[in-house]
Amino acid sequence: MSSSPTVQHISDCFIKPLYNSEEAKKPVYLSSWDLAMLSVQYIQKGLLFTKPSSFQLDPLLQKLKESLSITLVHFYPLAGRFKTLKQENPPLYTVFIDCVNSPGARFIHANLDLTVSDILSPKDVPLVVQSFFDHDRAINHDGHDLSLLTVQLTELIDGVFIGLSINHVLADGSSFWHFFNSFSEVFKANNGQKQSIPISKSPNFNHWFPEGHGPIINLPYTHHDQFISRHESPNLRERFFHFSAESLKKLKAKANQECHTSKISSLQALSAHMWRCITRVRKFPADHITSCRMAINNRARLEPPLPENYFGNCIQTVRGIASAGKLLENSLGWAAWEMHEAVVNHKNKDIREWVEKLESGMIYQLGFFDPSSVMMGSSPRFDMYGNEFGLGKGVALRSGYAHKFDGKVSLYEGIESDGSMDLEVCLLPDFMASLETDKEFMDSFSS
């Protein structure tokens, strides 16, 4: 598809909250979890829909813009911009959200002369999908000038893609889908009344700080060049693999049986399976150390726990570690138990110790991912296909350029919503070709 059509931007505008509450006029100070994200990229996820027979573009665009304005009343920081606060005596450097001096969130209307089948039929995800999102290659610190949220509607010949990109300093995956779900909920309830619409799950913007810290986190820098870096992904292949509920049950049962336990979850068994399969195709020497990382939500693990609707970053990674030889000579159950132990042993004490490290000014850099590792990101627990926007149920989930590297696996809810999962797998071309001929892997999922 190298000579295929490209995405054309038709129009764009900025959308402000329908009105600003008193709370929305105050600066929003960020936790160390949030500030650690300044040098990584935006979250870019969206849904592909087929056009219903009654499809009309202009009313859809108008209702999306109105609904976005109403939704931003509840999620007002997403309409802001970053500001840096710095002084010399005493030394102070921090970044906060200015919700007042901002043009708002961005809304883009774009067009692509391709069909839904052109997007879904190729074995690999077409590169043009990256153009379904704003903030291509942007890092979060760019939110001083760029929008913190963009909604992009791309019209295809027989479909529509609605892509959201949200600055990762403001939101982790839980918060990203919290906003997406609320936007869809407001759209459904919006009858053109141009007034506030209540939502079922209001966001909590009370950012968490350890006792005696915050709300202003003083970073040990004097200029952003000291902590900002940009990362260009290598040439990767990106494919989706569908694991049916039945195939996941088999993996889980196999892992538990091999360990004589019933404690291993489907997600832990699947993560171990991907760790083993990807490590095998990488052909490391037996003594080469490998790992499998999983993103983990800290909200319920803190003591006292944070509310489920806590809006911001509250994530970490846990990992299983093993030499390539040990990982592959042992069973799936052995690797799954390593992942299980990593998850269950991640507790309040570990979280608080990690936050202490972040408080010293640690900023994540995209280039830090270990080429010997597999990273399991996102979560099939998020409500993804419940977002419909008057178009019926989406036919596929896709993501943008951000956070793609060799060994990145993103987990999505399966379209059947029955416990199935879709895995978005990014690998170097040679490794992907080997994975496609790996019998254990290819026998484990549903085509």
Secondary structure as GFF3:
##gff-version 3
##sequence-region A 1 447
A	DSSP	beta_strand	8	15	.	.	.	ID=ss1
A	DSSP	three_ten_helix	23	25	.	.	.	ID=ss2
A	DSSP	beta_strand	28	29	.	.	.	ID=ss3
A	DSSP	alpha_helix	32	35	.	.	.	ID=ss4
A	DSSP	beta_strand	43	50	.	.	.	ID=ss5
A	DSSP	alpha_helix	57	74	.	.	.	ID=ss6
A	DSSP	three_ten_helix	76	79	.	.	.	ID=ss7
A	DSSP	beta_strand	81	87	.	.	.	ID=ss8
A	DSSP	beta_strand	92	98	.	.	.	ID=ss9
A	DSSP	beta_strand	105	111	.	.	.	ID=ss10
A	DSSP	alpha_helix	116	120	.	.	.	ID=ss11
A	DSSP	three_ten_helix	127	132	.	.	.	ID=ss12
A	DSSP	three_ten_helix	140	144	.	.	.	ID=ss13
A	DSSP	beta_strand	149	155	.	.	.	ID=ss14
A	DSSP	beta_strand	159	166	.	.	.	ID=ss15
A	DSSP	alpha_helix	173	189	.	.	.	ID=ss16
A	DSSP	three_ten_helix	224	226	.	.	.	ID=ss17
A	DSSP	beta_strand	237	243	.	.	.	ID=ss18
A	DSSP	alpha_helix	245	259	.	.	.	ID=ss19
A	DSSP	alpha_helix	266	282	.	.	.	ID=ss20
A	DSSP	beta_strand	289	297	.	.	.	ID=ss21
A	DSSP	beta_strand	315	323	.	.	.	ID=ss22
A	DSSP	alpha_helix	324	329	.	.	.	ID=ss23
A	DSSP	alpha_helix	332	344	.	.	.	ID=ss24
A	DSSP	alpha_helix	348	359	.	.	.	ID=ss25
A	DSSP	three_ten_helix	366	368	.	.	.	ID=ss26
A	DSSP	beta_strand	373	378	.	.	.	ID=ss27
A	DSSP	beta_strand	396	399	.	.	.	ID=ss28
A	DSSP	beta_strand	408	413	.	.	.	ID=ss29
A	DSSP	beta_strand	421	427	.	.	.	ID=ss30
A	DSSP	alpha_helix	429	435	.	.	.	ID=ss31
A	DSSP	alpha_helix	439	442	.	.	.	ID=ss32
###
